[in-house]
């Protein structure tokens, strides 16, 4: 039994005439009749009875018709669905990423993607300190991960990596702090200058936490940690409440926080490389390919925006405008 036989059977059943059915199917009548006989042989019962006025369904034929129509309908729906996928009309993609990426960067990408492809569902899986290894262990189509060390930036046999941008970390201080009134675009704060401050930091397991600890070690500093949190966004809220100073990704500068000033950091500049990850040697669906394209565009646009914002005035909530240093933290690496 095959789809051609089912199509011929349904055509005869609807037209009640072999000749008209053959014309509808663009096939010679003897060929159509032969396929109907093969179908009846497989079913073990005749499906049509012939009489002077045409052709009628037997009891077996009437019972089988609904199933044949359903099969043909499902096949047609399946073909349309596959065609839609080929045109990025439907489907689901899963993205695994860092929580800071999900909070500060990914929403605009998903918004742009959904405007272009509203029928494609995007599912987000957040991984604290998300690395290429985390992506390998996840069931996901795309990863936006952190590369901690330069050797890790190379693609492996399992994952293909593409560096998007470098995200500098910036110092966040509460309103009224001595550093909040000294900010200028050309005036970055050496990390040793804040060595005596009480810090609010993300935990070491976070991707940012690892970057911060390396920067402190390079500067020869043992930070005085007052509070640790696994929620990176909580750092800003705690700093805003006057509980200490902190370090945050420059990506966070697009979000307004009350009573906080931002300063660039130097000697060293804490930074992390953000990369795009996808399975190696794996054919991408059109939906995933479109998401990758929009993500790359966002990385390039973000770099241009970061440069344009440099030196711009920012308003500190609850006070007058102060000229704050905007880190040139998003730079395309390649």
Secondary structure, 3 states (H helix, E strand, C coil): CCHHHHHHHHHHHHHCCHHHHHHHCCCCHHHHHHHHHHHHHHHCCCCEEEECCEEEECHHHHHHHHHHHHHHHHHHHHHHHHHHHHCCCCEEEEEEECHHHHHHCHHHHHHHHHHHCCCEEEEEEECCCCCHHHHHHCCCCEEEEEECCHHHHCCCCCEEEEEEEEEEEEEEEECCCHHHHCCECCECEEHHHHCCCEEEEECCCCHHHHHHHHHHHHHCCCCEEEEEECCHHHHHHHHHCCCCEEEEEHHHHHCCCECEEEECEECCCCEEEEEEEEECCCCCCHHHHHHHHHHHHHHHHHHHHHHHHCCCCEECECCCEECCCCCCCEECCC
